[in-house]
Amino acid sequence: MAIILDGRQVAAALRAELLAEASAFASERGRKPSLAAVEVSGDAASQSYVRAIRRACDSTGFDFRNEQLPGDVDQVSLEEAIRALNSDSEVDGIILQLPLPGHLDAPAAIEQIDPHKDVDGAHPANLGRLAQGLPTLVPNTPAGGMELLRRYGIPIAGQRATVVGRSNVVGKPMALLLLQEHATVTICHSRTPDLAAVIRESDIVAVAAGRAGLVTGAMIKPGATVVDFGINVANDGMMRGDVDFGGASAVAGAITPVPGGTGPVTNMMLLRNTLRAARRLRRDV
């Protein structure tokens, strides 16, 4: 049976570390590190996520501001709200909550975020620095996946890794992060022929395809490590990953569960980025 890469346990350790670091920052600077979320009303999942971020901030000694805009906000007003936060010296980190309503241009809005405050790591400047292997603010979900691998001592250097999914949010940055740790990386996607054959050769499999149960136990190399970023809500209301956990856990050496795997770590990485942004803005690092 596979080792369970317990995201809740790792998140608890990160929470304790961040609480101490935020307290030290507040003592030195006279204020807490501060995160602002720009949210356009109307999406229930977004509202739930923003509440989760608020709770994470409360538990770690961060200030949190929710800039909530009406569902019919226009592009100009959205971008003005972002630029106002760029100019606010009391705000260290900014996230734009996605998805946006269809009438808004998300990439254009993201480009308005000051890259130094882009704690989602979504700005093209930060993604470009990541691609070049330069220090930057890294997207939180793949950063959380890497943190799980580190905390559990999973070898990466010299391993064959496959990333299933090529989004700018998870797939591409996860591949780059694995590459920086000296893995040999393959990216698979909807046009990849014989996905199972590629995965079966892999020591590390990271899946962010948005399809429940896409990767089965029969695809997994015995002893491989599986990192499942999938979040799929089934008709019965249960959350399932992109990996068939039952089948894969019988073959893998280590695996993240869904829920309780990569998810709990993501918000902690967001706060770590916020603290790093706060220090950089003040030339501490």
C-alpha positions as CSV (number, residue, x, y, z in Angstrom):
1,M,0.0,0.0,0.0
2,A,1.3,3.5,-0.9
3,I,2.5,6.1,1.5
4,I,-0.1,8.8,1.8
5,L,1.3,12.2,1.1
6,D,-0.9,14.0,3.7
7,G,-1.5,17.6,2.7
8,R,-3.3,18.4,5.9
9,Q,-0.2,17.4,8.0
10,V,2.1,19.4,5.8
11,A,-0.2,22.4,5.8
12,A,-0.3,22.3,9.6
13,A,3.5,22.4,9.8
14,L,3.6,25.3,7.3
15,R,0.9,27.1,9.2
16,A,3.0,27.0,12.4
17,E,6.1,28.2,10.5
18,L,4.2,31.1,8.8
19,L,2.6,32.1,12.1
20,A,6.1,32.6,13.6
21,E,7.4,34.4,10.6
22,A,4.5,36.7,10.3
23,S,4.7,37.5,14.0
24,A,8.4,38.4,13.6
25,F,7.6,40.5,10.5
26,A,4.9,42.4,12.5
27,S,7.2,43.0,15.4
28,E,9.9,44.5,13.0
29,R,7.5,46.5,10.8
30,G,4.7,47.5,13.0
31,R,2.0,45.8,10.9
32,K,1.1,42.4,9.6
33,P,1.9,41.1,6.1
34,S,-1.2,41.8,4.0
35,L,-3.0,40.0,1.2
36,A,-5.8,41.4,-1.0
37,A,-8.1,39.3,-3.1
38,V,-10.0,40.9,-6.0
39,E,-13.2,39.0,-6.5
40,V,-16.0,39.5,-9.0
41,S,-19.3,38.5,-7.5
42,G,-21.4,35.6,-8.8
43,D,-19.3,32.4,-8.6
44,A,-20.1,30.3,-5.5
45,A,-16.8,28.3,-5.7
46,S,-14.8,31.6,-5.8
47,Q,-16.7,32.8,-2.7
48,S,-15.9,29.6,-0.9
49,Y,-12.2,29.8,-1.8
50,V,-12.0,33.5,-0.7
51,R,-13.5,32.4,2.7
52,A,-10.8,29.7,2.9
53,I,-8.1,32.3,2.2
54,R,-9.5,34.6,4.9
55,R,-9.4,31.7,7.4
56,A,-5.8,30.9,6.4
57,C,-4.8,34.5,7.0
58,D,-6.6,34.7,10.3
59,S,-4.8,31.5,11.5
60,T,-1.3,32.7,10.5
61,G,-1.4,36.4,11.6
62,F,-1.8,37.9,8.1
63,D,-4.2,40.8,7.3
64,F,-6.7,40.0,4.5
65,R,-8.7,42.4,2.3
66,N,-11.5,41.3,0.0
67,E,-12.0,43.7,-2.8
68,Q,-15.4,42.4,-4.0
69,L,-16.7,43.9,-7.3
70,P,-20.2,43.5,-8.8
71,G,-20.8,40.8,-11.3
72,D,-21.5,43.3,-14.1
73,V,-18.2,45.2,-13.5
74,D,-16.6,46.3,-16.7
75,Q,-12.9,45.6,-17.7
76,V,-11.8,49.2,-17.1
77,S,-13.2,49.2,-13.5
78,L,-11.7,45.8,-12.8
79,E,-8.2,46.9,-13.9
80,E,-8.5,50.2,-12.0
81,A,-9.2,48.3,-8.8
82,I,-6.1,46.2,-9.4
83,R,-3.9,49.2,-10.1
84,A,-5.2,50.9,-6.9
85,L,-4.0,47.9,-4.9
86,N,-0.6,48.1,-6.7
87,S,-0.2,51.6,-5.4
88,D,-1.3,50.8,-1.8
89,S,1.8,50.5,0.4
90,E,-0.2,48.5,2.9
91,V,-0.9,45.7,0.5
92,D,1.9,43.2,-0.1
93,G,0.2,40.6,-2.2
94,I,-2.7,40.6,-4.7
95,I,-4.6,37.7,-6.2
96,L,-7.3,37.9,-8.8
97,Q,-9.9,35.3,-8.1
98,L,-10.8,33.2,-11.1
99,P,-12.9,32.3,-13.1
100,L,-14.1,35.7,-14.1
101,P,-17.5,36.3,-15.9
102,G,-17.4,35.7,-19.6
103,H,-17.5,39.4,-20.5
104,L,-14.1,40.0,-18.7
105,D,-10.6,39.4,-20.1
106,A,-8.7,37.5,-17.4
107,P,-5.3,37.5,-19.0
108,A,-5.5,41.3,-19.5
109,A,-6.5,41.8,-15.9
110,I,-3.7,39.6,-14.6
111,E,-1.2,41.7,-16.5
112,Q,-2.3,44.7,-14.5
113,I,-1.0,43.2,-11.3
114,D,2.4,44.5,-10.1
115,P,4.6,41.4,-10.6
116,H,6.2,42.1,-7.2
117,K,2.8,41.7,-5.6
118,D,1.6,38.8,-7.9
119,V,1.5,36.1,-5.2
120,D,-0.4,33.8,-7.5
121,G,2.6,33.7,-9.8
122,A,0.3,34.3,-12.7
123,H,1.8,37.4,-14.3
124,P,3.7,36.7,-17.6
125,A,6.8,38.3,-16.0
126,N,6.8,35.8,-13.2
127,L,6.0,32.8,-15.4
128,G,8.8,34.0,-17.7
129,R,11.3,34.1,-14.8
130,L,10.2,30.6,-13.7
131,A,10.8,29.4,-17.2
132,Q,14.3,30.9,-17.1
133,G,15.1,29.4,-13.6
134,L,15.2,32.8,-12.0
135,P,14.0,33.6,-8.5
136,T,10.3,34.5,-8.7
137,L,6.8,34.1,-7.1
138,V,5.8,30.6,-8.1
139,P,2.2,29.5,-8.8
140,N,0.9,28.1,-5.5
141,T,-0.7,24.9,-6.5
142,P,2.4,23.3,-8.2
143,A,4.6,24.9,-5.5
144,G,2.4,23.0,-3.0
145,G,2.9,19.8,-4.9
146,M,6.7,20.3,-4.8
147,E,6.5,21.0,-1.1
148,L,4.8,17.7,-0.5
149,L,7.6,15.9,-2.4
150,R,10.2,17.7,-0.3
151,R,8.6,17.2,3.1
152,Y,8.2,13.4,2.4
153,G,11.7,13.1,1.1
154,I,10.7,11.9,-2.4
155,P,13.7,11.7,-4.7
156,I,13.4,14.0,-7.7
157,A,16.9,14.4,-9.3
158,G,17.5,11.9,-12.0
159,Q,13.9,10.6,-11.9
160,R,11.6,10.4,-14.9
161,A,8.6,12.6,-14.3
162,T,5.4,12.9,-16.3
163,V,3.0,15.9,-16.0
164,V,-0.5,15.3,-17.3
165,G,-2.0,18.7,-18.2
166,R,-0.4,21.8,-19.7
167,S,-2.2,24.7,-18.1
168,N,-0.3,27.9,-17.1
169,V,-1.7,27.5,-13.6
170,V,-0.5,23.9,-12.8
171,G,0.8,21.8,-15.6
172,K,3.5,24.0,-17.2
173,P,4.8,25.4,-13.9
174,M,4.9,22.0,-12.3
175,A,7.0,20.7,-15.2
176,L,9.4,23.6,-14.9
177,L,9.7,23.1,-11.1
178,L,10.5,19.4,-11.6
179,L,13.0,20.3,-14.3
180,Q,14.7,22.7,-11.9
181,E,15.1,19.8,-9.5
182,H,16.8,17.8,-12.2
183,A,14.0,15.4,-13.2
184,T,13.7,14.3,-16.8
185,V,10.2,15.7,-17.6
186,T,7.5,14.8,-20.1
187,I,4.3,16.9,-20.5
188,C,1.2,15.0,-21.7
189,H,-2.1,16.4,-22.8
190,S,-5.3,15.6,-24.7
191,R,-3.3,15.0,-28.0
192,T,-0.8,12.6,-26.4
193,P,-1.1,9.2,-28.0
194,D,-1.0,6.2,-25.6
195,L,-1.0,8.2,-22.4
196,A,-0.7,5.0,-20.4
197,A,2.6,4.0,-22.0
198,V,4.2,7.3,-21.1
199,I,2.9,7.3,-17.5
200,R,4.0,3.7,-17.0
201,E,7.7,4.7,-17.6
202,S,7.5,7.4,-14.9
203,D,8.9,7.6,-11.4
204,I,6.8,10.7,-10.6
205,V,3.4,11.3,-12.1
206,A,1.7,14.7,-11.6
207,V,-1.9,14.9,-12.9
208,A,-3.7,18.2,-13.5
209,A,-6.1,17.3,-16.4
210,G,-9.5,18.1,-14.9
211,R,-10.9,14.6,-15.7
212,A,-12.0,12.5,-12.8
213,G,-10.3,9.1,-12.7
214,L,-8.3,9.7,-15.9
215,V,-5.2,7.9,-14.5
216,T,-5.8,4.4,-13.3
217,G,-3.7,1.9,-11.3
218,A,-2.9,-0.1,-14.4
219,M,-1.0,3.0,-15.8
220,I,1.2,3.4,-12.8
221,K,4.7,2.0,-12.5
222,P,5.0,0.0,-9.3
223,G,6.5,2.2,-6.6
224,A,6.0,5.5,-8.5
225,T,5.0,8.7,-6.7
226,V,1.6,10.1,-7.8
227,V,0.7,13.8,-7.2
228,D,-3.0,14.4,-8.0
229,F,-4.1,18.0,-8.4
230,G,-7.5,17.1,-9.7
231,I,-10.7,18.5,-8.0
232,N,-13.8,17.0,-9.5
233,V,-17.2,17.0,-7.8
234,A,-19.2,14.0,-8.8
235,N,-23.0,13.7,-9.0
236,D,-23.1,12.3,-5.5
237,G,-21.4,15.4,-4.2
238,M,-18.1,13.6,-3.4
239,M,-14.8,15.1,-4.5
240,R,-12.6,13.0,-6.7
241,G,-9.2,13.5,-8.2
242,D,-7.9,13.0,-11.7
243,V,-6.4,9.7,-10.4
244,D,-8.4,6.6,-9.5
245,F,-7.1,6.5,-5.9
246,G,-8.2,3.0,-5.1
247,G,-6.4,1.4,-8.0
248,A,-3.4,3.7,-8.0
249,S,-2.7,3.5,-4.3
250,A,-2.4,-0.3,-4.6
251,V,0.5,0.1,-7.0
252,A,2.2,3.4,-6.2
253,G,4.9,3.9,-3.7
254,A,3.4,7.3,-2.5
255,I,0.3,9.2,-3.5
256,T,-1.7,12.3,-2.6
257,P,-5.4,11.7,-1.6
258,V,-8.3,13.9,-2.8
259,P,-9.4,15.6,-0.8
260,G,-6.6,16.2,1.7
261,G,-3.6,16.1,-0.6
262,T,-2.4,19.1,-2.6
263,G,-5.4,21.3,-1.7
264,P,-4.5,22.1,1.9
265,V,-1.0,23.1,1.0
266,T,-1.9,25.5,-1.7
267,N,-3.2,28.3,0.6
268,M,-0.1,28.0,2.8
269,M,2.1,28.5,-0.3
270,L,0.0,31.6,-1.1
271,L,0.8,33.0,2.3
272,R,4.4,32.1,1.9
273,N,4.5,34.0,-1.3
274,T,2.8,37.0,0.4
275,L,5.4,37.0,3.1
276,R,8.2,36.8,0.5
277,A,6.6,39.7,-1.4
278,A,6.4,41.8,1.7
279,R,10.0,41.3,2.4
280,R,11.1,42.0,-1.1
281,L,9.1,45.1,-1.3
282,R,11.0,46.3,1.7
283,R,14.3,45.1,0.4
284,D,14.7,42.5,3.2
285,V,15.7,39.8,0.7
